[in-house]
């Protein structure tokens, strides 16, 4: 067999093998299972309802999917955005909730929620607090020799007790240990209270019931 014919045959085989390789690769890619996810088509502000006007479905490779992605439409339509969902975001279960979710909080720029761990509370009376109570918060700085006490926040709303996962406890959770008390306020230096709480202990002055 001449060298020319050998070269031609080798070239033909190379082309065939290359084509076969491309075909196999495309077949593998095309056979990757797909999953439906839902993407925001506009910014959905916290507290707004997710509906057909602000989402669309899209097929993506199963290998790219996150276990938290919402893949069933009924699991997302008419749910409430827990925080702002931006245009183009793939929506997952941690970013929406039911309208009647007791943990849902949509505040404005002034209202803030913060928690104080029970480990930093030196006030047995706090165990009697109920949702809707108002209290003044007193902080004693035990990191200094003077150990001075000051009223750091006045007339703060008690939201309730929360567990280690940040879930607001209800009467049905009487066997669950509360790890912090959740408060809400529009005044005072909340940042200092939350950042310096490890330096001391908190006590409270409760307002009479029905005080708004």
TORKOL-4160 file (C-alpha; in steps of 0.2 Angstrom, whole numbers, padded with zeros to 4 digits, m for minus):
212
<pt num="1" X="0000" Y="0000" Z="0000"/>
<pt num="2" X="0007" Y="0017" Z="m0005"/>
<pt num="3" X="0011" Y="0030" Z="0008"/>
<pt num="4" X="m0002" Y="0042" Z="0000"/>
<pt num="5" X="m0016" Y="0029" Z="0003"/>
<pt num="6" X="m0010" Y="0026" Z="0021"/>
<pt num="7" X="m0011" Y="0045" Z="0024"/>
<pt num="8" X="m0028" Y="0047" Z="0016"/>
<pt num="9" X="m0035" Y="0032" Z="0026"/>
<pt num="10" X="m0028" Y="0039" Z="0042"/>
<pt num="11" X="m0035" Y="0056" Z="0038"/>
<pt num="12" X="m0052" Y="0048" Z="0035"/>
<pt num="13" X="m0051" Y="0038" Z="0051"/>
<pt num="14" X="m0047" Y="0054" Z="0061"/>
<pt num="15" X="m0062" Y="0063" Z="0054"/>
<pt num="16" X="m0073" Y="0049" Z="0058"/>
<pt num="17" X="m0066" Y="0047" Z="0076"/>
<pt num="18" X="m0067" Y="0066" Z="0079"/>
<pt num="19" X="m0085" Y="0066" Z="0073"/>
<pt num="20" X="m0090" Y="0051" Z="0083"/>
<pt num="21" X="m0082" Y="0059" Z="0099"/>
<pt num="22" X="m0092" Y="0075" Z="0096"/>
<pt num="23" X="m0108" Y="0065" Z="0093"/>
<pt num="24" X="m0105" Y="0056" Z="0110"/>
<pt num="25" X="m0101" Y="0072" Z="0119"/>
<pt num="26" X="m0117" Y="0080" Z="0112"/>
<pt num="27" X="m0127" Y="0065" Z="0116"/>
<pt num="28" X="m0121" Y="0065" Z="0134"/>
<pt num="29" X="m0124" Y="0084" Z="0136"/>
<pt num="30" X="m0142" Y="0082" Z="0129"/>
<pt num="31" X="m0146" Y="0067" Z="0140"/>
<pt num="32" X="m0142" Y="0077" Z="0156"/>
<pt num="33" X="m0159" Y="0077" Z="0166"/>
<pt num="34" X="m0167" Y="0094" Z="0167"/>
<pt num="35" X="m0176" Y="0102" Z="0181"/>
<pt num="36" X="m0188" Y="0117" Z="0181"/>
<pt num="37" X="m0184" Y="0132" Z="0192"/>
<pt num="38" X="m0192" Y="0149" Z="0194"/>
<pt num="39" X="m0183" Y="0166" Z="0191"/>
<pt num="40" X="m0188" Y="0183" Z="0196"/>
<pt num="41" X="m0192" Y="0194" Z="0181"/>
<pt num="42" X="m0193" Y="0210" Z="0191"/>
<pt num="43" X="m0187" Y="0215" Z="0209"/>
<pt num="44" X="m0199" Y="0208" Z="0222"/>
<pt num="45" X="m0198" Y="0219" Z="0237"/>
<pt num="46" X="m0199" Y="0211" Z="0255"/>
<pt num="47" X="m0217" Y="0208" Z="0259"/>
<pt num="48" X="m0223" Y="0208" Z="0241"/>
<pt num="49" X="m0233" Y="0194" Z="0234"/>
<pt num="50" X="m0224" Y="0182" Z="0221"/>
<pt num="51" X="m0236" Y="0179" Z="0206"/>
<pt num="52" X="m0236" Y="0175" Z="0188"/>
<pt num="53" X="m0232" Y="0194" Z="0184"/>
<pt num="54" X="m0215" Y="0193" Z="0192"/>
<pt num="55" X="m0208" Y="0176" Z="0189"/>
<pt num="56" X="m0205" Y="0164" Z="0175"/>
<pt num="57" X="m0199" Y="0146" Z="0173"/>
<pt num="58" X="m0183" Y="0140" Z="0166"/>
<pt num="59" X="m0176" Y="0123" Z="0163"/>
<pt num="60" X="m0158" Y="0120" Z="0170"/>
<pt num="61" X="m0147" Y="0105" Z="0171"/>
<pt num="62" X="m0150" Y="0095" Z="0186"/>
<pt num="63" X="m0132" Y="0095" Z="0190"/>
<pt num="64" X="m0133" Y="0114" Z="0192"/>
<pt num="65" X="m0148" Y="0114" Z="0203"/>
<pt num="66" X="m0148" Y="0118" Z="0222"/>
<pt num="67" X="m0158" Y="0107" Z="0233"/>
<pt num="68" X="m0167" Y="0123" Z="0240"/>
<pt num="69" X="m0172" Y="0129" Z="0223"/>
<pt num="70" X="m0191" Y="0129" Z="0221"/>
<pt num="71" X="m0196" Y="0117" Z="0207"/>
<pt num="72" X="m0215" Y="0117" Z="0209"/>
<pt num="73" X="m0225" Y="0132" Z="0204"/>
<pt num="74" X="m0238" Y="0130" Z="0218"/>
<pt num="75" X="m0224" Y="0131" Z="0231"/>
<pt num="76" X="m0220" Y="0149" Z="0225"/>
<pt num="77" X="m0236" Y="0158" Z="0219"/>
<pt num="78" X="m0245" Y="0168" Z="0231"/>
<pt num="79" X="m0230" Y="0167" Z="0244"/>
<pt num="80" X="m0222" Y="0182" Z="0252"/>
<pt num="81" X="m0204" Y="0188" Z="0249"/>
<pt num="82" X="m0195" Y="0187" Z="0265"/>
<pt num="83" X="m0182" Y="0199" Z="0258"/>
<pt num="84" X="m0179" Y="0208" Z="0242"/>
<pt num="85" X="m0178" Y="0195" Z="0227"/>
<pt num="86" X="m0169" Y="0204" Z="0213"/>
<pt num="87" X="m0173" Y="0202" Z="0194"/>
<pt num="88" X="m0164" Y="0187" Z="0188"/>
<pt num="89" X="m0162" Y="0178" Z="0204"/>
<pt num="90" X="m0167" Y="0159" Z="0205"/>
<pt num="91" X="m0179" Y="0158" Z="0219"/>
<pt num="92" X="m0176" Y="0146" Z="0233"/>
<pt num="93" X="m0187" Y="0140" Z="0248"/>
<pt num="94" X="m0177" Y="0151" Z="0260"/>
<pt num="95" X="m0183" Y="0168" Z="0252"/>
<pt num="96" X="m0202" Y="0166" Z="0252"/>
<pt num="97" X="m0214" Y="0161" Z="0266"/>
<pt num="98" X="m0233" Y="0160" Z="0269"/>
<pt num="99" X="m0243" Y="0176" Z="0272"/>
<pt num="100" X="m0248" Y="0170" Z="0289"/>
<pt num="101" X="m0230" Y="0166" Z="0295"/>
<pt num="102" X="m0228" Y="0172" Z="0312"/>
<pt num="103" X="m0210" Y="0175" Z="0310"/>
<pt num="104" X="m0212" Y="0186" Z="0295"/>
<pt num="105" X="m0207" Y="0204" Z="0299"/>
<pt num="106" X="m0207" Y="0218" Z="0286"/>
<pt num="107" X="m0201" Y="0234" Z="0294"/>
<pt num="108" X="m0198" Y="0251" Z="0287"/>
<pt num="109" X="m0182" Y="0260" Z="0289"/>
<pt num="110" X="m0185" Y="0265" Z="0307"/>
<pt num="111" X="m0192" Y="0249" Z="0314"/>
<pt num="112" X="m0178" Y="0237" Z="0320"/>
<pt num="113" X="m0179" Y="0220" Z="0328"/>
<pt num="114" X="m0165" Y="0213" Z="0339"/>
<pt num="115" X="m0163" Y="0199" Z="0351"/>
<pt num="116" X="m0154" Y="0197" Z="0368"/>
<pt num="117" X="m0148" Y="0180" Z="0372"/>
<pt num="118" X="m0155" Y="0173" Z="0388"/>
<pt num="119" X="m0136" Y="0170" Z="0394"/>
<pt num="120" X="m0135" Y="0189" Z="0395"/>
<pt num="121" X="m0151" Y="0192" Z="0405"/>
<pt num="122" X="m0150" Y="0193" Z="0424"/>
<pt num="123" X="m0169" Y="0195" Z="0427"/>
<pt num="124" X="m0180" Y="0180" Z="0431"/>
<pt num="125" X="m0195" Y="0192" Z="0428"/>
<pt num="126" X="m0191" Y="0191" Z="0410"/>
<pt num="127" X="m0198" Y="0174" Z="0409"/>
<pt num="128" X="m0216" Y="0181" Z="0412"/>
<pt num="129" X="m0215" Y="0193" Z="0397"/>
<pt num="130" X="m0228" Y="0190" Z="0384"/>
<pt num="131" X="m0229" Y="0196" Z="0366"/>
<pt num="132" X="m0235" Y="0214" Z="0366"/>
<pt num="133" X="m0227" Y="0219" Z="0382"/>
<pt num="134" X="m0217" Y="0235" Z="0383"/>
<pt num="135" X="m0201" Y="0236" Z="0393"/>
<pt num="136" X="m0186" Y="0248" Z="0397"/>
<pt num="137" X="m0170" Y="0239" Z="0395"/>
<pt num="138" X="m0156" Y="0241" Z="0408"/>
<pt num="139" X="m0138" Y="0236" Z="0404"/>
<pt num="140" X="m0125" Y="0234" Z="0418"/>
<pt num="141" X="m0107" Y="0234" Z="0411"/>
<pt num="142" X="m0098" Y="0220" Z="0421"/>
<pt num="143" X="m0082" Y="0222" Z="0411"/>
<pt num="144" X="m0077" Y="0237" Z="0421"/>
<pt num="145" X="m0074" Y="0239" Z="0439"/>
<pt num="146" X="m0088" Y="0252" Z="0441"/>
<pt num="147" X="m0101" Y="0241" Z="0434"/>
<pt num="148" X="m0113" Y="0255" Z="0431"/>
<pt num="149" X="m0131" Y="0252" Z="0425"/>
<pt num="150" X="m0140" Y="0263" Z="0412"/>
<pt num="151" X="m0157" Y="0262" Z="0404"/>
<pt num="152" X="m0151" Y="0259" Z="0386"/>
<pt num="153" X="m0168" Y="0258" Z="0377"/>
<pt num="154" X="m0185" Y="0264" Z="0383"/>
<pt num="155" X="m0202" Y="0257" Z="0379"/>
<pt num="156" X="m0196" Y="0243" Z="0368"/>
<pt num="157" X="m0209" Y="0230" Z="0362"/>
<pt num="158" X="m0207" Y="0212" Z="0367"/>
<pt num="159" X="m0210" Y="0202" Z="0351"/>
<pt num="160" X="m0207" Y="0185" Z="0360"/>
<pt num="161" X="m0195" Y="0171" Z="0364"/>
<pt num="162" X="m0185" Y="0163" Z="0350"/>
<pt num="163" X="m0176" Y="0146" Z="0349"/>
<pt num="164" X="m0158" Y="0143" Z="0343"/>
<pt num="165" X="m0164" Y="0143" Z="0325"/>
<pt num="166" X="m0172" Y="0160" Z="0327"/>
<pt num="167" X="m0189" Y="0153" Z="0326"/>
<pt num="168" X="m0202" Y="0163" Z="0336"/>
<pt num="169" X="m0209" Y="0151" Z="0349"/>
<pt num="170" X="m0228" Y="0149" Z="0352"/>
<pt num="171" X="m0238" Y="0141" Z="0366"/>
<pt num="172" X="m0237" Y="0125" Z="0357"/>
<pt num="173" X="m0218" Y="0125" Z="0360"/>
<pt num="174" X="m0218" Y="0124" Z="0379"/>
<pt num="175" X="m0205" Y="0110" Z="0378"/>
<pt num="176" X="m0193" Y="0120" Z="0368"/>
<pt num="177" X="m0179" Y="0130" Z="0376"/>
<pt num="178" X="m0179" Y="0148" Z="0373"/>
<pt num="179" X="m0161" Y="0155" Z="0369"/>
<pt num="180" X="m0166" Y="0173" Z="0367"/>
<pt num="181" X="m0179" Y="0186" Z="0368"/>
<pt num="182" X="m0184" Y="0196" Z="0352"/>
<pt num="183" X="m0188" Y="0215" Z="0354"/>
<pt num="184" X="m0193" Y="0228" Z="0342"/>
<pt num="185" X="m0190" Y="0247" Z="0343"/>
<pt num="186" X="m0189" Y="0263" Z="0333"/>
<pt num="187" X="m0178" Y="0273" Z="0345"/>
<pt num="188" X="m0162" Y="0271" Z="0354"/>
<pt num="189" X="m0144" Y="0265" Z="0351"/>
<pt num="190" X="m0149" Y="0247" Z="0346"/>
<pt num="191" X="m0132" Y="0244" Z="0338"/>
<pt num="192" X="m0123" Y="0247" Z="0354"/>
<pt num="193" X="m0135" Y="0236" Z="0363"/>
<pt num="194" X="m0132" Y="0221" Z="0351"/>
<pt num="195" X="m0113" Y="0224" Z="0349"/>
<pt num="196" X="m0109" Y="0226" Z="0367"/>
<pt num="197" X="m0121" Y="0214" Z="0376"/>
<pt num="198" X="m0107" Y="0201" Z="0379"/>
<pt num="199" X="m0099" Y="0214" Z="0391"/>
<pt num="200" X="m0113" Y="0213" Z="0404"/>
<pt num="201" X="m0130" Y="0209" Z="0409"/>
<pt num="202" X="m0148" Y="0215" Z="0406"/>
<pt num="203" X="m0163" Y="0219" Z="0417"/>
<pt num="204" X="m0180" Y="0226" Z="0412"/>
<pt num="205" X="m0193" Y="0237" Z="0419"/>
<pt num="206" X="m0210" Y="0232" Z="0412"/>
<pt num="207" X="m0224" Y="0244" Z="0408"/>
<pt num="208" X="m0241" Y="0241" Z="0415"/>
<pt num="209" X="m0252" Y="0230" Z="0404"/>
<pt num="210" X="m0262" Y="0239" Z="0390"/>
<pt num="211" X="m0249" Y="0253" Z="0389"/>
<pt num="212" X="m0246" Y="0258" Z="0370"/>
